[in-house]
Every structure is written in structure tokens, then in C-alpha cells.
């Protein structure tokens, strides 16, 4: 067992309800497709999911387990199953896309493994190549072509800068997938999907404006400087809520009795 994992298993957090997994610890090992994967490091552990690095027979992989911890007297495993199922379907739909990690398989009712991409989250002042945003644009367009909206592109941490210098998208937890079949064809769902895809484009241009303004076209400048009603509404609502959430979490962490790996990751 990895030393960090051993420490986690030996102490239980005071505010266990804050974490997706009981005791605030990821499992020391898991099985997937008949192979054993051993815990190496926990990347992130919050209310909805825990994500960590595991080593299997073919190398490194990333395990994500969605919530199973009860919230007081309320069972929450159903949310973990729901979120896991949605994200696995998204990865499966994008299996042949070079800018998305390969899905390995399900782990239990609320978890799954995907291939590890060597790299790091896109930094605020990251130096990127002249082709980086063209490549990210191609990935995003391919996602949209599958009748999906990424939804969470406002967070730079969801864009990986691979060691190969290429962009990768991870974390499809809240992505929206609405293929035009059955009830999904009914209004207002196609309209809603188009609005979220439009927001994806805005956030893509926002990152490009920050990191490579020299590559922005006049049309891209026009689009990124014209905030839609939905972007304004998101800022008005999400900004105060994010501030309040961070203040509450900071206060709770100060009174915590055990260190939970990944609990402070963004």
C-alpha cells in the first residue's frame, strides 16, 4: 500500500459527510476487467467524487469513484450511480477521440477507470504552442459533434497540458449529452444543448485570449467580448455561491481532525 493511503486508512475525518467515500480514503486496490490496480496517489476528493492515480499491469490509470457516503440519514449512492453512468457514457462516446483519455472500464457501482495522460492542468500563465488552441478547438468540435456539451470548460483544471504538448479534456461529470432520439428531440432540449455548446465556445475563447491573444482572429475577439445573457447569469449566480462555498469549506477544514488527501484540490 502507498504510504499516503496507509495514513488515510488509519485516521477518520471529523466531517466525513464532506467526502464522497466513507472515511475520506480511496481503496488501496481495485479490480477492473480481471486486472488488479494499486493505489499510488489521490488527486482530488470532494463531496461528489474521489479521483486518484492507480498502477495496473499495463501501467498507470486514473480511478474516479462517485459518491457513496450517506448525507446524514439520506442515502447518496444513487447520485454516485447516476453521475458515474453519465460520465462513462460520455467517455464511451468519445473513445476514438485523441484528446480524451481512453475508458478502461467500470469499477463497482459508482466508479470507473480511464487511461492516465502524463501532463498537468493548464496553468494560468501556461506557455502553449502555436497549434495548442487549434488542437483544443478540434477536440471541442468533435465533442459537440456527438451531440454533447462539455459544460465545465470555464475551469482551466479540466484542460490537461500533456507532456507531448497537446491538449486533453478530462472530467465529464456534468457534461450534457442529448442525442436526437426519442424524447431528447423535444423542445427545449435541442435549444438547451445549443446554449451550453455556445458557452463552451465562449470559455474556449476566454482561455485562448488569456494565453495566446496574438492568435485571436477579429471574429474571435468580437465573440469573446460579447457576453451572452447566460454567461452573465452564470457569473451573477455562481460567483457569490462559489465564494460562500469556499469560505464554508475553509472553516470546516480548520476544524478537521484528519488530513484527507485531495480535499483541497480545485
N, C-alpha and C positions, 0 to 999 in steps of 0.2 A: 504493500500500500504506500502511496505517496505520503511524505511527512505531513503535508498540509491537510490531506484527507484524514490522516490519523488524528490530528489535532481537532478537526471538526467533529469527528465521531466521539471524542472524549468530552465535549462540552456542549450543553444545550443552551440556545439563546433564550433570554427572558421574554422577548417579544416574538415568539415562534410564529404567530399568525401573520407576521410581515413577509414570511418567506414561502415560496411555492412548495418546498419539500419539508417534511417533518424533521425537526432538529437542525434545520439550516444546512444540511450536508448532502452533497451528491453521493451516489453509491460508489463504493470502491471499485466495483466491476459490473459490467452488464454483458448480456449475450444478445447477439443480433445475427440472424441468418446462419446460426450454428457456430458462430465465432465469438471468442471472448475478447472484450475490450476493457483495459485497465485505466483507472483514473490517473491523470497526470496533473491537471490544473483546473481550477474553477475560474471561469471568465466573469460570469455575472450571475447574481442570484437576487431576484426581486419578488414582488408579490405574485406575478403571473407565471414566471418560469425560471429555471436554473439552467445555465449553459456552461459546458466545460470541455476541456480537451482530454481525449482518451487515446490510448495506443492499442491497436489491434494487430493481427497477423500481417496485414498489408501496409501498416504504417499508422499515421495519425488520423483521427476523425473527431468531429465535434458532436457532442451529445446535447440535446435540448430536451428537458423534461418539464412539461407544463404542470400547472398547479394540481396538487392532491391534498394539501393541508386544509383542514376544516377552518372555517372562519367562525369562531365561537361554536354555536350549535348548528351552523349551516354547513352541510357537505358541499365541497367545491370541486370534487373530482370531475363532475360533469363539465365544468368550464375547461378543465385540462384536456378532457377528451375532445371537446368542441374545437379548441384552439389548435390542438395537435392535428386533428383531422383536416382542418382548413389549410394549415401550413404544409402538411405532407402532400396534399393535392396540388398546391402551388408548385412545390419543388418537382413533383412528378410531371406536371405540365411543361416544365422548363428544363427537363432532363438533357436535351440536346443543345442547350444554350451555353456557350463557352464562358460567359460572365456570371454564371450561377453555379455554386458547388453541387456536385453530384449527390443525389439522395442514395443512402446506403440501405436504410430500412427502418421499420418500426421497432421500438423498444417498449414493451409493455403497452398499457392502455393510453398513456399520455406522453410518451417520448419517441424520439427518432434520432437517427444518426445521419449526418451528411459528411462528405469529404472535407478535410481540412485544407484551407488555402493559405499557404505561407504568406504573411504580409502583416499589415497593421491598419487600423481605422484611419480614414482620410483625415489629415490634420488641418487645423485652421489656416496654417501658412504653408501647406504642403507644396513641394516643388513637383510639378507634374509635367509630363512630356507634351509635345505639340499635338499628339494624337490621343491623349488620355480622354478628353471630353468627347471626341468623335467616337471613340470606342464605347464610352459610357452611354452616349446617345443611342448607339446601335443596340446595346443591351436593353435599354429602356423601351425602345421602339418594339423590340422583339417581345418583351413582357406585355406591352399594350396589344400586340397582335394576337395574343392568346386570350383576349377579352378580360384582361386584368388591369388593375391599377395598383401600383406599389403602395401608395398612401403615406408611407413613413419616410419619404426621401428628404424631408426637412432636417433629419438628423444625419450629420456627416458620418457618425459612427457606423451607420448601416452601409456605407460605401467602403469597401476594403481596397487599399492600395497593395496589390500583390507584389511579392518580391520580384516578379517579372515586369513590374511597372504598369501592369494592366488593371483596370477596374473590375471589381466583383460586387454584386449585390447579395446581401445576406439578410436574414430575419424577415420572413414574410408573414409574421404573426397576425398583423392587422390588414394585410393586403386584401383587396376585393377582387373576386373572380366571378364574373357573371356571363358565362357563355350563353348565346342567344337561343336557348332551348326552353320549351315549356313556359312556366310562369316567369322565368327570368327575362323573357322578351317583353313583358308587360310594362307599360309606363307606370312609375317614373324610373324604373331600374336602368334602362339604357342611358337615359339622361343623367342619372346619378353617376354611373360609371364614367361617362364622358367628363363630368365635372372633376372627378378625382384624378383622371388622367391629365386633365388640364393643370391641376395642382402639381402633379408630378413634374410636368414640363417646367412650371414656374420654379420649383425647387432645384431642378437640374440647372436652369439658367442662373439661379442665385449662386450656386456653388461655382459655376464657371465664371461668373462675374467677379467673385472674390479671388479665385486662384489664377485665372487666365483672362483678364479683361482685354488683353491685346488680341485675343482670338474671337471676341464677340463681334457679330455682324450687326449692322444697323437695325435689322428686323428683330434680332435677339435683344438688343438694348431697349427697343420700343416695348417688347413683350414683358421683359422683366421689370421695367419701370411702371408698368400699368397693372396695379394690383386689382384683382377681381374682388367682387363682394365677398366671395367665400374665403379668400385669403385674409381679408380684413376682419371678417367674422371670427375666423380661427385665431387670429392674433388677439382679438379683443377678449375671447373666452379662454383660450389656452394659456395665455401669458400669466394672468393672475392665478389660475389654478396650478400651474407649474411652480410658481413662486411659493404658494401655500404648501404644496406637496413637499417641496424641498425643505422648507422650514420645519414642517412636522417630522420628516424623516431625520433631519439633523438632530432634533430634540430627542427622538426615540433612540437614535444611535448612541447618544451620550449616556443614556441610562441602560444600554445593553450590557449583559453580563458575560457574553461570549462573542468572540470575533467570528463573523460569518464571511467566509471567502466570497468575494464578488458582490457583496451587498452594497458597496459604494460605487460600483461601476455605473456609467451613464448608459 
